[in-house]
Each structure stands twice: as structure tokens, then as C-alpha cells.
Amino acid sequence: MNKRTMFMIGVVSAALLTSAGAVNATPTKNTIYVDGTKVNGAAYMINNNNYFKLRDVAAMVNGSTKQFEVSWNETNKRIDLTTNKAYTVVGGEMALPSSAVKTAKESKASVFKDGNKADYTGYNISDNNYYKLRDLCKDMNIGVKFDLATNRVDILTTVGYGEEDNAGNTTKPTTPTEPTNPVTPTEPTAPTTPSTSDKIGPSDIDYRAAGDEGIKSVVLSAYDPHYIYYPSYGKYSADYQNLLDTCGEEIVTKTVSYYTYCSQTDQKSVLAGYPIQILVKDERLNKETRVCAMTYYVSKPEGEITIKMPKSTYERALSGETGVFRVLGTFIERNNSHALINGQEYQINPVNFSKSDFRSENPTAMEMTLMPKSRNN
């Protein structure tokens, strides 16, 4: 064998070694829902499986019974996952991926769950670690299912892994299924109000009560244009108003204090001027997921939200049941449920009303966290 042949063999061998473990990662075409609510996430498809950042999944299930913390263990140089612990937001979670196909290499990072080494298939994409969704959900006992007809992935915190059929039908296309609670907004900016000529399309979602012109969302898809019709600010959705009218219980009115918090600047009570929806969890409305109770315009960096509720719902919230009422972003200003404040786009982190927010003596104020959306996402 001459020197030239040996050299060429060496070059080819080196190339093969370099490419070993490298695969293409394509931005997923699946829509992702958590307990019936559509969410964002920088997910990639590798070998027909969805891969997510651990922090994105932790942010998605935060506040549920399946919540977990993600932290870097500097001493042992590893990623630690701690179950039954609230996730700490660091910024950048649930951002959209680029539209380009990326090169993914097998991840060398070590992941431990509750002190034990976890066995998740992982890849490094653009210096971030992504892990197979099914591996993570199985280990965390989180339900996950895929609907081929709608190209939809459902992450279900209400059931365990392998028990997805017990969660009921979650394949209905929904855009946020979770506004709740009436509040009278202070000086809301002019919402987009549908004219009487607007006709509800087959894919549209209408939360409005009879006689309420409501607020029309931005268009939700360029390929299948459809809209959400939210209740007017401070008014209840049709379903929630009907519950109040027909439940046969004492109706309790509670006022909850709030303040806004910017995770980037670590400043409290500085951001305002964006819509939210308040969701309610009540089996009389839906056995599987929360539903929209109302929309509210956050016109001040700190203020109060007043909500009417059946006495039994109030008692559940006061007992400490998780997520009886929850705040989410809307699709009124952006089609990704983000907020636009002074030209800057922000992600609105979901937040549950706590029992201490509802108590009569020394109530706490709810923190609404906003994260600036990265310019390069």
C-alpha cells in the first residue's frame, strides 16, 4: 500500500469519526399542547421523535402535580432534576426554534433525577441539550400522546405515562383553553373588536357570552386562518357566566392583588399594558382541562383583579388545591400568546392563584412574571 493510498484512507476514516453520532434535527411540525392548552417550545424532530430542552418541559408543567426543577450541579458537573419542586425560570424558556435544519450530535451531558442517573436519549443542538420527550415523560410519569390526523402532541399532567386514554378526548384543536375570572380593567388600550359582520368560521373558537362583542385575536394560522373571540375585558366567558347563573350555590366575590415582575431586569412593578386570560378548573365545565373564565387588561404594574366564583370553587382554591384559577397570555396581540410592551415582545409565564392570595387576613399578592423574547429566536 503506497503512501497516497494510506493518506486517503486516513482522511476518510477521520471524516467518518467526525460524523459519527451526528444527525439532522428538523424544527418540529407538530403542535404541542399541555393539558389542552397550546404552548410554544423549541422542539426538534430527530428520527421521527420530538426532542425538547429540559427547561422548556419543566416550564410547561410547572404548577402541576408533575412539576420538576432543573438545576446545574457545579460540584458534580451534571444536570439535576428534582421532582415535586416548582421550576425556577431563568429566561429564554419556550422560545420558538429557528426554521433551519440543524446538526445534532449525541449529548455527553449527565442527567440525574432525584439523585439517580437518568437514561434519556439526548442530542446537542447549537450548544443546547435536547432530550427525547417520551423518555422524559416516561421517567416523570407524565402522560403523552400523538394524534397523527391532527399532527398534535398532548402532554398530560393529569394522568401517568401509559394512561393517556384515561384523560378523555384531547384531540380537539384548541388555541388557548384557559381564560378565567372577571375583572374591571383600568384604561385598557383599544382592543381589536370584531364588527357585527364577522362570521364565526368552523375552526374559530368563541368564548363570548350572548350580547358581548368581545375581542378578536390575531389570525392564528396562515395555512388555516382562524381566530379566537375572547370576552371583552372584565367580562366572563359564556360557559363561566352560565356556571355562575345555574350552579345553585352562593356566589363569592374575591379581589386578588397582583404585581408584575421582569425576569431579565429583576424588577418588580414596572411592566404593564398587556392582556391576560384567567382560566378556571371546574369539572362542571370540563373534566380534563381548565377553561376560559374571563380576560383582563393589565393596565398597571400592580393592582387588583376581582373574580366571582361558586362557593365550592372558592373553597377548593382556599384549601390549597393547585391551579383552580390560572393566568395565561392571550392571542389578542400575538399569535404565540406573547405580550407586546413598548415594542418589546414578552413571554407571559403561566401562574396559579395560590390559597394565600384568596385568604381574608394578610393575603399575598400574585406575581406575574414576564420574560423578554430573545431577538434571535
C-alpha positions, 0 to 999 in steps of 0.5 A: 500500500503506497503512501497516497493510498494510506493518506486517503484512507486516513482522511476518510476514516477521520471524516467518518469519526467526525460524523459519527453520532451526528444527525439532522434535527428538523424544527418540529411540525407538530403542535404541542399542547399541555393539558389542552392548552397550546404552548410554544417550545423549541422542539426538534424532530430527530428520527421521527421523535420530538426532542425538547430542552429540559427547561422548556418541559419543566416550564410547561408543567410547572404548577402541576402535580408533575412539576420538576426543577432543573438545576446545574450541579457545579460540584458534580458537573451534571444536570439535576432534576428534582421532582415535586419542586416548582421550576425556577425560570431563568429566561429564554424558556419556550422560545420558538426554534429557528426554521433551519435544519440543524446538526445534532450530535449525541449529548455527553451531558449527565442527567440525574433525577432525584439523585439517580442517573437518568437514561434519556436519549439526548442530542446537542443542538447549537450548544443546547441539550435536547432530550427525547420527550417520551423518555422524559415523560416516561421517567416523570410519569407524565402522560403523552400522546400523538394524534397523527390526523391532527399532527398534535402532541398532548402532554398530560399532567393529569394522568401517568405515562401509559394512561393517556386514554384515561384523560378523555378526548384531547384531540380537539384543536384548541388555541388557548383553553384557559381564560378565567375570572372577571375583572374591571380593567383600568384604561385598557388600550383599544382592543381589536373588536370584531364588527357585527359582520364577522362570521364565526368560521368552523375552526374559530373558537368563541368564548363570548357570552350572548350580547358581548362583542368581545375581542378578536385575536390575531389570525392564528394560522396562515395555512388555516386562518382562524381566530379566537373571540375572547370576552371583552375585558372584565367580562366572563366567558359564556360557559363561566357566566352560565356556571355562575347563573345555574350552579345553585350555590352562593356566589363569592366575590374575591379581589386578588392583588397582583404585581408584575415582575421582569425576569431579565431586569429583576424588577418588580412593578414596572411592566404593564399594558398587556392582556391576560386570560384567567382560566378556571378548573371546574369539572362542571365545565370540563373534566380534563382541562381548565377553561376560559373564565374571563380576560383582563387588561393589565393596565398597571404594574400592580393592582387588583383583579376581582373574580366571582366564583361558586362557593365550592370553587372558592373553597377548593382554591382556599384549601390549597388545591393547585391551579383552580384559577390560572393566568395565561397570555392571550392571542389578542396581540400575538399569535404565540400568546406573547405580550407586546410592551413598548415594542418589546415582545414578552413571554407571559409565564403561566401562574396559579392563584395560590390559597394565600392570595384568596385568604381574608387576613394578610393575603399575598399578592400574585406575581406575574412574571414576564420574560423578554423574547430573545431577538434571535429566536 
